[in-house]
């Protein structure tokens, strides 16, 4: 370009004499407007033009990138601007790419200005071609080639084509690490994600070279040594070589392990006497232990969290390592600089269109006017997430201009749909086809209160229920739930021992918080039942029905509940625990008790998480009905999508006794009766589905175990049935959907199996 400008200016030196411009004429424009030229041309009517002004004018117009050629000529007192426009891009096509996504290449073209409608510049295309070629090299695609072509069109436009031949992937033939003497070479190689080509690796891509992954692997090796005491570890060099046929890659790493050090003494500076003992308790470096950079980081993080929780968010924790070469020990000096203490001025709530501010504020443990505490902020966030009212919760710290002692907090919530009024048709492997009319509002009028009205009709159960919950009956957080329910049960349609039950109940339950995650609940319910038998009712049920056809129960429920999960529907961390007693008080027609112990624990694993679950149930009768034990309509069951997947619903455990049936009701097929003792086990590996941002779907692998025992049976763990498989949960537009595929692992003759199980319209387990 500079050469063209110089040549143009050379031709004009002798052609233009100084003159005053009375008019400017532009020639050669095809797409651009004259105003564009006038806007960039530094010469105006009335200016005196000489050779220097011409040079500047040509330089400015060339600098726009719009023109291939620019000439300035004199026609009397008229300045003539002659231009040849650069072509514009009509289309850009990309062919042959597999390893690099088309959208990534398109983004690179956009960054280079090579998109439809833009002015075409050959230099930009050349730079892009070289950059894309280098990207393939960094991915180990050394035989890949990138070529570009330009097709000129009649209307001063061009079509661009990016043609890619990726060739065969170069694979890692060998990884050599030189200098490993004190550690095991295989252990060092295991720190690398890149692997050398071994055997038939049809599905593995670990032997595909990537420059970025090699850099990450080198850092993993460095961390490996620094966490094993090699304080003076040094990476001397790393190189990559490729075979002449560009198919095999050889990676060479040279390192110096150095000596292995242990921890010496740890001292702390800048800490007050009141904090000293607490801070020392957070130090995890013991004298004599192998030196570890990870332990230093863990100590620094723990002390940092401690001071953040005390209202010092801008503290500074400095960790200084003092090397004692004679003894191969490293002393650690921890210096704490508290800086200024900060308190929260204002807490602003954002995103709650429906939920009242007070519903959110009453869950906050960080208060306005109080010292800033990261611990209380985290607790506040967890409490809001456990409400189940919000898809997401974020608490942001906002600096205040002009002051360093105050900050504002902004609580940003995204509300979840909490209300529904619908007629639904669903299916559950437990109860068959479900039809329901439901109104549910988990956030009634934005108050956080819950009202549920429902009519549900399945193959086995018809019920009408009303439930109202006030989570903050008192300012201390005591909640109250009032419930009314009427149910009709015909068990003949659910493949269990047959009986007919009609019941009405009314109850009230109070939950009282003990701590941020623990609560105590107590409730009282009145139940009235009508029992009937059929020709298929087994003897053990019939004798109870004949003796107590219309039993009334006064039930006391009491228990302790713990919930530290980080989300209501799809948790990835935290735990739940329940210890509950259901007690039919003396004077009830059936005197019994049921003890239930349940717990689940979630452990985050990168983007995945692990869940472990345990449920123990035990029940028996006492007093005047101790010979009956637990009423049969209160029995435990196991099997199905909510207990042990892969087995038929309610199929695991005792069945009606054949000998009694032969005496009293000949021809009755034995069916599950349930029992008074139950044990359930569950482990799951949970994956985010369709990206980490999908809050309504989750996929997982599971293994379940369980069994139910009758009152007169001893608990034998050898009776347990186990299964394994996969499941998918989805909050669909028509209700919660669960699909599971489970394979029984130790089925026996007579077991009912059901590998594919689907539930629609029922809450996830």
N, C-alpha and C positions, 0 to 999 in steps of 0.2 A: 504493500500500500504506500509506504513512504517513497518507493521508487516511482510509482505512478504520479504521486503528488509532485515529486521533484521534476519529472519530465514535463508535467502539465505546466508547472510554474516556469520552467525554462522556456517553453514555447510562448509564454505570455509576457516575458520580460521585455521583448522587443515589440510586442503588438499593442500594448496599452500605454498610452500617455496619460498623465494625471488629468482627471476631469471630474466635474460635479454631476452626480447621478440625478437625472430628471425622471427616469422611469426604469423599472426592472421587469424583464420578460423572461419567463421560464419555458424551456422547450424540452420535450422528451418524456414528460410524465405520462404514465399509463394508469396506475392505481392511486397514487398519492395525490393529495390536493396541493395547489400552489401555496396555500397557507402553511403547509408543513415546511416547505422550503423557506418561505419568508421567516418562519419562526426560528429556524436554525441559522440562517444567513446573517452574519453580523453587520451587513451593509444595508443602509436604508436610503430612500430618496432624500436628496439634499446633502448626502455625505460626499466628501471628496475622495476619489479612489486613486490609489497608486499601486505600484507593484507589491508592496508589503501587505496592503489591504486585500489584494487578490489572493496572495498566499494564505492569509488567515481565513478568508472566506472558503477557499477550497478545502482547507484542513477541517474546518467545522462541519462542512457538509459530508465529507468522507467519514468523519467521526461518528455520524449517526448510524452507520452501517446499512443505510437504505440503498446506497448507490454503488454500482460497479465502476462508473466513470463520472467525473465532474469537470466541466470546463467553464471558465468565465471569460466572456468576450465583450468587446465594445462595439456598439452600433450607434455612432454619433454620441449623444449623451445618454443613451440607453445601455444599461448593463444587462447582457444576455447570459442567462444561466442555462447551460446545456448539460443534461444528466441522462444517464442510462441506469434505470432501476435494477436492483437485485431482484431475482425471482422470489415468489412466495411459495410456501410449501402447501401442496394440495392434499397429499396423503402420505402416511408413513406406515409401512408394513414390516412386520417382524416374523421371521420364519426360522424354524429349526431349533428353538430353545426348549430344553426340558429341565435342566438343573437350575436355571435362574427363571423365576416367575416372570410372565409377560408384564404384569403390573409393575414389577421392580425395574424392568428395562424401560417401560414407558415413563416412569418417574425420572430415570436418568436422562431420557430424551427431553423431558420437560425442563429439567434443571439446566440443560444445555441450550434451551430455546428452540429445539427442533420439534415443534408441534405444528399441527395444521393451522394455517392462517398466518404463521410467523414468517418473517423474512429469512430466506435461506442463506447461511454462511458456511462455506466449505471448510473453513478452519475449525468451526464448532463441530462439524461432522467428523473430521479427522481426529480431533481430541476425544470425542465420544467413542469412536472405534477403538482407539488405543486403550482407553479406560476399560471398556467392556472386555477386551482381550486380556488385560491384566487381572480383571476380576475372575475370569475363568482360570487363569494360572494360579491365583490364590486358593481356588477350590480344588487344585490338583488336576484340572482338565488341561494338561499340557499339549495334547494333540488337538485341542479345539482351535477353530479359526473363525474370525469374524471379518466379513467383507461388506462394504456398503456400495450402493450404486445410486446414481442420480439420473432420472429421466426428464429431459427438458420437454415442456409442452408449448403449444403455440401461443398461449395467452400469458407468457412470461411467468409461468408457474412450473413447479417441479414435483415429481413423485420420488420419495425416498424409499429405499428397500434395505433392510438390515437382514442379511443372510448369515446364519450361524450353522456351522458344522461342529458339533460338540465332540465328535470322535469317540474313542473309547476312553473310559476313565482310567487314569493312572492309579495304581494301587500301591500301598506301602508294602514293599518286599521285606524290609528289615529295619529294625530300630536298634541302634547300638548306643549304649550308655557306658562311657569310659570314666573310671574313677570311683566306682562303687566298691568299697573295701570292707567297711564295718557293718553295713546293712545288707540285707538279702536283695540281690538284683531283681528277683521276681516281685518282691514287695514294691520296689521302686517302679517297675514297669506297670504294676497294677494301678498306680496312681494316674496313669495316662488313659484317656479315653481312646486315643488313637492306638490301633493295634496293627501288627504286621499280618500279612495275608497268610492264612493257614487253611489248608484243605479246601473244602467245598463251602464257601461262604456265600450262598445264594441270597440269603435274607439279611445278612449283616453288612453294615456300611462303615464299621469301625476302622476298616483298612483304607478308607477313602481319605486322602490327604486334604487338610484345610489349614491354611496359614494361621487363621484365628484360633483354631482348636489346638494347634501346636503351641502357640503362645500361652493358651490357658493351661495346657498340660505341663509346661515348664514351670508355671507358677504353682501348680499342684505339687510338683516335685520339690520346689523350694519350701513350700509349707510343710511337706512331709519331713524334711530334714530339720527345719526350724522348730517343729513340735517334738522333735526327738533329741534335742540337746545340742544340735550342731549350729551353734551360734555364729561361727565364722564360715558357714557354708558359702560356696561361691560357684556360680555357673560360669565356666570359662568360655564356652562357645557352643553354638548349635548351628548345624548346617543341614541343607537338604540337597540331595543329588538325584538326578533323574537319568535313567538308562537311555542309550541312543535311540531306542524305538519309542521312547516317551510313554512306556507302559508301567515301569517299575520305579518306585521311589525309595530312596535310602535316607533315613534320618540318623544323624550322628549328634550325640550330646556328650560334651566333656564337662565334668564337674570336679570340684575339690570338696570333699566332705568336711575336712578340718577335724578338730578334736571335739569330743562330746563333753558338754558342761552340765553341771547340776545347779539347782537353786541354792543361793546362800541366804543371807538374812534379808528381810524386808522391813523397811522403815517408812514411816508416814510423817509428812510435814504439812503444816497449815491447817491442822484439824483441832477443833476445840476439845476440851476435856470431856464434855458431855457427849460428843460424837465419836471419840477415839475408840472406845470398845466396840461400838457398832461397826465402824469402818474396818477395824482389824478383823472382825468376824467375816467380812466379805472377801478377804484375801485368800486365794486358793493355791498360793505357792508355798509349799512347805520346804524348809531347808533339807537338802539331801535328795529331793525329788529331781528327776530328769528335767532339765530346762525345757520349757514349752512356750512358744509365742502365743499359742491359743489360750493358755492359762493367764498370761498377762492381759490379753484382750478381754477375757471373761471377767477378771478382777476389775479392770478399768470400766467395763460396762456396768458391773454391779454397783460400783461406787458412784458412777454417773447417775444411775437410776435412783440411788439413795438421795443424792442432793437435788435431783429434779423433783422428787416427791416432797422435799422439804422447802420448796419454793425458790430454788436457785437454778432456773433453767439455763442461765448463761455462765455456768461454772466451767472450770477448766481442770481436767484431771491429767496430770503429766506423769508418765512412767519412764523413769531413767534406769537403764541397765548399767551396772558398774562391774566390769570384767576383772576377775582376779585370776590372772594367767597362771600363777604359781600353783594354785589349788584347783584350777579348772572349775571355779564356781562363779556365779553371777549374782551379785547383790542387787536388790531392786529398791529404788527410792521413789516413793509415791508422793507427789506434791499436789495438794488440793488448793485451788484458788476459787473461793466461793463467788467472787465478784458480787454483784448486787442482788439483793432479794427482790422478787417481783410478786405483785399481787394482781388479781384479776379485777378490772374495772367494770366491764359490761359483758354479759353473755347474750349474744344475739341468736335467735332461732330463725333459720331460713329453710324454705321448701315445704313447710307444713301448711298446705292449702286447706285441709279439713281438720286435722288434729289441733286441738287447742294448745297454746303455749304451756299452760299449766301441766298438761299431761306429760310433756317432755321435761319440763323443769323439775317436776317432783322426782324424776329418776336421776337427776344430776347430783353427784356428790361433790363436784367442784362448784363452789358458790361464789357469787359476786361479792367483792370486798374482802375475800379470803386470800391467803397466800397461794400462789400458783403451785399446783401439785400434779405432776405427770401421772402419778399412780391413781389419784382420784379422777383424773380425766379419762384414763383407760377404763376404770370401773364404770364411770358414767356411760361411756360408749358401749360397753358390754351389756349394761342394763337396758339401754335403749334397743339394742339388737335383739335381746331376748323377749321383748314385748311382742314381736311378730307383726308389728304395724308398719314396719319400714323395710324397703328393699335394701337400702344402704344408709349408713350413718357415718359421718365424718365430723371431727371436731378440730377446727383450725385455729392456730394462734395468730393474732393480728397485732403487729407492733403499733404503738401510738406515737405519732410524731411529737417531738418536743419533750418526751419523757422516757427514761430508761427504767423506771420503777414500776410501770404499769403495762399491762397488755389487755387486749380484748379477746374474747373467744367467740367463734362463730360455729354454731352447731348446724350442720347442713344435713338434712334428711331428704330421702326420696320415699314418698309414701307408697305403700302396697295397697292394692284393693282389698279391703277388709269386709265389705258388705256384699251380700248376694240375696236375691229373691228369685228362685227358679224352681221349675219342675224338672226333675232329673231322672234319668234311667241309667242304672249302673249295673255292675256285676262284681260279685265277690265269691271267691272259692269257698268262703265260710258259709255264706247265706244265700248264694245263688243270685238270681236276677233281683235287682233293687229298683223300686220306684219310690220317688220321694217328692214331697212339696216342702220346700225349706225357705225360711227367711233367717238369715244370720247376719249380724252386724257386730264385729269384734271391736268396733270403735264408735259406739252409739253417740251420735251428735258431736263427734269429736272429743268425747269425754274419756275415752279409754275404757268405758264400760262395755259389757258384752251382753247381747240379747240373742237368743236362739229359739226359734219356733220351728218345729219340724213334724212332718208326718212321713213315716217310712214304712214301706210294705215290701217284704221280701218273700222268698219261698217259705220261710219258717217263721218270720216275726212280723207283726204289725204293731207299730208303736206311734204314740203321739207324745211329744215332750215339749216342755217350756223350761228354759234355764236363763237366769239373769245373774250376772256377776258384776259386783262393784269392787274393783281392785284396790280402791282407797276409801274404804268405809270410814276410816279415821286417818288423820294426818300422819300417824305412825306407820301406815301401810298395811293395816289389817284389812283383809278382803273378806267379802261375804258372797256366797253363791246360794241362791234359792232355786230349787228344781221341783218340777211336777212331771210325772210320767205315768202313762198307762200302756200296758203291753199285753199282747196275745201271742203265745208261742205254740206252734204245732211242729214238734220236732220230727214228725214223720217225713218231712220234705228235706231234711238235711243229713240223712244217713246216720242218725244216732238212735239210741233206744227211744222208743216213742212215748210221749206223754203230751197232755194239753195243759197249758198254764195261762191264766189271766191274772194280771197283777196291776195294782195301783200303788204309787208311792209319792211321798212328799218329803223333802229333806232340806236341811240348811247346813252349810259348811263354812267354817271360818278358817282363814289361813293367817298366821301371825309371823312376821319376819323375826328371825333370830340374829341373822347377820346379813351381809350383802348377798350371799348365795344360799343360805339355809333358812328354812321356815318350818313352823309347826302347824299342823292342821287338826281340827277337831270338828266333828259334825254329828248330827242326829237325823235319822230317817225313820219314817213309819211306812211299813210295807204290808199290803193286804193281798192275799193270794187266793186263787181258786184253782184246785188241781183236779184233773180228770184223767182216767186211763182209757185205753182202747184195747181191742182184741190183741194187738201186737205189743202192748206194754209188758216189759219183763216183770218177773215175780218180785225182784228186789225193789222195783219202783212201785208196783201195785200195792204192796203191803204198807208202804208209807202213805200212799194216797188214800187207802181205805181208812187208815187211822187218823189222818190229818187232812181232810179234804179242803178245809178253808183256813189255813194257818195265817196268823198275823205276827209280824215281827217288829220289834223295836231295836233299831240298829245304831250302834255307836261306832263311828270311824275316827281313828286317831293315828297320826303318823308324823314323821319327820321327813322333809323333802329337801334335796340339795340340787341346785342347777347352776353350773358355772360355764355352760356352753356359750360359744361366741355367736350363735345364731339360733333362732327358734326352729326353723324348718330344715335347713341344711347345715348343721354345725360341722366344723373341721377341728375344733379344739375344745377342751373343757370336759366336764363330766356331769352326770346326773346320778342321784341316789335316792332311794325311797325305802323307808321302813314303815309299814302300815299294819294296823290291827283293825279288823272288822269284827265286831263283837255283838252278838245278839244277847241283850241283857236278860237277866232272870225275869220270868213272867211271860216271855215270848213263847209261842207254840213250839218253835224249834230253838233250843239253846245250843249255840255253837260259837266258834271263833275261827277266824282265818288270819294267818300271819303271812304277809307278802314282803319279800326283800328283792329289790330290783336295783340294778346299777348299769351304767354305760360309761365308757371312757373313750375320748377321742384324742388322737395324737397326730399333729400335722407332720406330713412327710413331703417336703417341698410343695408341689402343687397338689399332691394327693394327701389322703389322711387315712388313719387306721382307727377302726372302732372295735371295741370289745364289749360284750354285754353278758350279763348274768341275771337270771330270775329264779327265785326260790319261793315256792308256795307250800304252806302246810296248814291243814285245817282239821278240826275234830269237834265232836259234840261233848257236852258236859251236862250235869244236872239230870233232869227228868228224861231228857232225850239222848243221853250219852250212848245208849244202845243203837240209836239210829246214826249217830255221828253227824257228818255234814249233810244237810238236805241235798238230795240228788240234783235239784235244779240250780244249786250253787257250785256244782263240781267244776274242777279244773279240766281243761282239754289241751291237747297238743296235736300238731300237724296242721299244715296249711301255710298260707303266705304270711301270716302274722306270728307264727311260732317256729315250726320246722318245715321249711320249704322243701319241695320234692316229694312230700308225703301228702296223702289225702287229708282234707280238712277234718279235724277232730278225730282222726283215725288211730292215733297212737295211745296205747294204754289199755285199761281193762275193757272187757266186753261183757254183755249180759251173760249170766252163767247158764251153760247148756243144760246142766242137770236140773236146775230149778225150772227152766222152760219146759223140759220134757215132762216134769211132774204136773205143772200147773197150766202151761200154755203150749201144748205140743205143736210142733211145726214152726215155731218162731225162730228166725235166723238171728244168731248172735250179732249184736250191734254195739258200737262204743257207748259206754256209760259215763266216761270221765272218772275222776278220782279225787282224793283229798290231799294228794302230795304230787308236786310237780317240780321238775328241774329243767331249765332251758339255758342253753349256751349259744353264743353268737359271736362271730368275728367277721369283719367286713373290711375290704380295701376299697376306698371311695375315690372316684376320679371326677374332676370337673368335666362337664360335657359341653361341647360346642364352644370352647373357650372359657377362660376363667371368669368372664363377665356374665355368663349365663347363670342367673339366680333362680331359675325355675326348673332346672333339669339336673339329674345326677345319675351316673352309672357306677356300678360297683360289682365286685366279686365277693362271695360270701361262703361261709361254712356254718351250718346250724347243727345243733344237737338237742335232744329233749326226750322226755318220757313222762308219763303220768302213772302213779301207783294208787291202788285202792287202799282203804283204811287198814285192811287186814293183811296187806302185802308189805314185805320188808323192802326197803330201798336197795336195789341192786343196780350198780352202775353198768353192769353188763347188759341190762335191758335197753340202754339208751340207743336211739337211732340217730344217725348222722347223715348229713347231705352237704353238697357243695354245688356252686353254680354262679350265675350272674343275674343282675337285676337292673332295672331302669325305672327311675321315678321322674314324673313330669307333672307340673301344675298346668294341665291343659285347660283350654277354654271351657270345657264341660265338666271339669272337676279333677281331683287328684287321680293320676293313673299310675299303677304299678304293674310292671311285667317282670316276672322272674322265671328263670329256667334252672331247676335244681335237679341234680342226679343223686338218688339215694346211694350211700356208701356202704351200708351194711344191712340191707333189707333182708327179711326172713319170710318164710312161707306164711301167707295170710296177711301180709302187710299190703295196705292200699297205697299205691304210688301215683303221683300226679306231677310230672316233670314241668309242664308249662302251666303257670298260674297267673291269672289276670285279675286285678281289682280296679274298678273304676268308680269313683265317687266315695271312696273311703280314705281316711287319713293314713299317711305313711306310717310304717311300724317304727 
